[in-house]
Amino acid sequence: MDTYLLKAAVLYALSATQQTTTLVDDFLQNASFANADLDPLTYELFDLRTPLEKLGDSDLVIPTRLQPPILAVVRGCGDALARVDAVLGECADRHQGEDTTWASKVPEV
């Protein structure tokens, strides 16, 4: 397996983590009633950043046999973050200005 592929996936996941964190912050500025619902997500995003940063370290040598499963996990993180972004975007667009329970209106992913 190409090490550069894994490093690229890690960089993508780090970027996606930052993008999702920004979307959550923006969403909470417009929908403060969702704060309690999104607090766990905010903590998980913070916790996800640390191992991704370590995996992205240029000095880290990952054994070849561990690269495919790590790549699968990192890609899964990126895919999950993209789904979170889509849900937040749809909720923000659809229910902007409403002071209702947003979580009950989240589209199926």
Secondary structure by P-SEA (a helix, b strand, c coil): ccaaaaaaaaaaaaaaaaaaaaaaaaaaaacccccccaaaaaaaaaaaaaaaaaaacccccccccaaaaaaaaaaaaaaaaaaaaaaaaaaaaaccccccccccccccc
